[in-house]
Amino acid sequence: MHRLRSDEPLAVELTAVVKAGEFERLRELIASNPEIASCVVEDAKGGGRTLLHLFADWPGHNPNAAAIVQTLAAAGADLDAPAVSMWHRETPLHWAASNDDVTLADALLDAGADIEHEGSSIDGGPPLSSAVGYGQWQVARRLVNRGAQTRLWHEAALGMLPAIQRRFEVEPATQTDALPGSFWNACHGGQLAVAQYLLERGADLNWATPWSGQTPLDIAEQTGRSDVVAWLLEKGAVHGKSA
């Protein structure tokens, strides 16, 4: 794997060119230095990003996504390469999902990126987990439409009530452990009908997340889900200790 320090002139130019969507200049640079298509740009802390990671990095939505992805893919870049020496193993598609960048997600999938590749900073899972976990609803729905496999908590956040009902009809007992988080995610996504359905099946009204201490009421208020908030209060929901 070819590595470049982020302060090297070539790395500085590559970063600027990629983020600006200057695909023609990128092609010229690759023609002169073929190995850079698969290079990792290392930061001062030892973490590394591929050029596709740099393009997908927050806040995303950089121009000419399809052309940048196609240029790098044609030159041999690994579409599913994970970030290097970071606490997660996210691919560029995970980062596109985390930024609600539908255009880039489509470009990566069209070029052959793995929609189920593991490594999410949310749960170690696929890009859909990053999209749902960070509340990036447009790209989450696009991933589902493009064939992403869903788990109960994904379905709850996205309001996929028929799919949830099928789960409980086929294997009701297997859903118990996932109920608290799924109910919380239904409230996060503003999915009142799903939240009502899950509460009827034993979800914990006041389950607090282990990562933030937020209860369903907290996250519904934070995300402006007024109908869900009103219903939760009617049911006796309370705030978490972090509120």
N, C-alpha and C positions, 0 to 999 in steps of 0.2 A: 504493500500500500504506500503510495507516494504521499509524503507529508510536507506541509508548508507551515511555517510559523505565520501567525496572523499579521505580524509587522513586516514581513518580507514584501518587497515591491510587487512581485507577481501576485501574492495573496491579496494585497490591498486592491490591486486592479481587478482581479477576479471577483472579489466580493462586491466592488462597486458595479462592475459590468453585469453580474448576475442579478443583483437587486434592482438594477435599472431596467432589466429585461432586454439588454442589448445583445440579442442572439447572434447578430452578424459579427460583432466584435468577438463574442465568445467562440464562434467557429474559427475565426482567425487565430485566436490564442491556442485553441486545441490543435489546429493544424501545425502550429510551431512547436507545441509541447503536448503531444498526444496523451502523455501520462496524467495530465492534470484533470482529465474528465473524471477520473476516479480518485482524485486526491482528497486528503483530509486536511482542513485548515485548523491548526491547533491554537487555542487561546493560551493566555499566560498561566492559567490554572491547570493546563494539561488536557482539557476537554477538546474534543475534535468534532468538526462538522463537515459533511460532504458539501459539495456545491449545491446539491438539491436541498440540503438542510438550510444552507444560507438563504436560498431563494424562498423557502417555506417559512423561515423564522419570523417570529412575531414582529409586526402585526400582520404579516402576510399580504395577500392581495396585490402582489407586484405584477407589473405588466408583462404581456407576451408569455403567459404561462405555458401554453402548448408548445411554442417554438423553443423555449428554454429547455423544457423536459425532453422534447424530441431530439434536440441537439446533443444533450448529454447522454441520452439513452443510445443514440446512434454511435456515439464515441465510446460506448462500453461502460458507462456509469451504472452502478448497482442501484436500481430503484428502491430496493428494500434494505439498503445498508443502514445499520443502526447508528445512532450518535455514539461517539467514542469516549470512553472513560467518564461517562456521566452516570448518575444514579438510576437512570432508566435506560431502556433500549429502544427508544422511539425512532421510527423511520420518518422520512419526509412526509408520507401520507398521514402519520399521526399528527405531525405539526400542522399540516393543512387542515386536518379535522379540528385541531385545537383553536384555530384562527377563523373557523367558519368560512374557509376559503374554498367554495364550491368549484370555482374554475380550475384551481390547481388540483384539487382532488380528482376532478374529471380527467385532467391532463395526465396525471400519474396513473390512474386506472386504465385509461386508453392506451398508455404505453406499456402496460403489463405489470404494474405494481400489485402486490398481494393485499387484497382487501381484508384478509384474516391474519396478517402478520402480527405476532405478539410483540409486546414491549411497552404498552401504554404506561404512562406515569400515574394513571388512575388505579389500575388493577393488574398491570402486567399483560393486559389483553390486547385486542385489536384496535384499529383506529376508531371504530364506533364507540368504544369505551371512552376515548379521549373526547370525542365530540359530545357525547351525552354528559360525561362527568363535568365538563367545563361549560355546559349549557349552550353549545353551539348547534342550534336546532336545525338550521338550513342544511348544513353539511351532514348532520346525523340522518336526516330524512333522505338525502341524496344517496348516502351509503346504503341505507336499507333498500332503496329503490334499485340500487345496482347489485343487490344480492347479498349484502352483509348478513351474517347469521346474528340473530338477536337472542339476548338473555332476558330473563324476566324484568330485571331493573331497567334495561334499555326500553323494553316494550312499555313499561309503566310511565317512564318519562316522556315517551312519544305518543302516549294515548292509544296504544294498539290493543284496545279492549278485546276484540275477537280472538286475537292470538293468546291473550292472557286467559280468557275463558277456556280455550282449548287445552291449555296447560293444566288447568285445574280439573277439567273433565277427565283427562287421560291419566295424570299422575298427581293428584292433589297433595299427597303426603310429601312429595319431593320438593314442594315449593316453600315449606315452612321456614327454612333457614334464610331464604332470600326475601321473606315478607317485609321485615323492618326497613331494609334499604330500598326495596322496591316502592313501598308506600312513601318514603321520604322523597324518592325521585319523582313519583307522580305529583307530589306537591311542588317540587322544584320546577317541573315542566308545566304546571298549571292544569293538570289533567284531573279535573274534579270527578268525573264518572269513574275513572280508574281508581282514584283514592277511595271513593265510597265502596267500590267493589272489594278492594283489598282490606279495608277496615272491617267489613262484614265477615271476612275470612280470617280474622285474628291478628291483623297488623297492629303494631304498637303505636298508639296515637302520639306518644311523646318520645319515641326513640330518638336518642341524640347520636349524631355521627361521631365515631372515634377520632376523626381527623380535625373536627372543628367544634364539636359540642353542640352544633345546631340541631334543633328539633324541626319537625315538619313545619310548624308554625313559623319558626325563624326564617327558614328558606323561602316559604311562600310570601312572607312579608318583604324579604330582601329583594325578591324578583318581581314584586308588584302583582301577585296573583290574588286580587281582591276577593274574587268569588270563593277561592279555596280558603283564604284567610277567614272569611265570614263563616264558612262551614266548619272549619277547625275550631274556631272559638265557640261556636254553638255546641260542638261535641265535647268541649272542656279542655282543649289543647292548651299547653303552657309553653313558655319560652325555656330555652336551655340556659345553663349557667353562664354561657359565653355571651348571651344577649345583653 
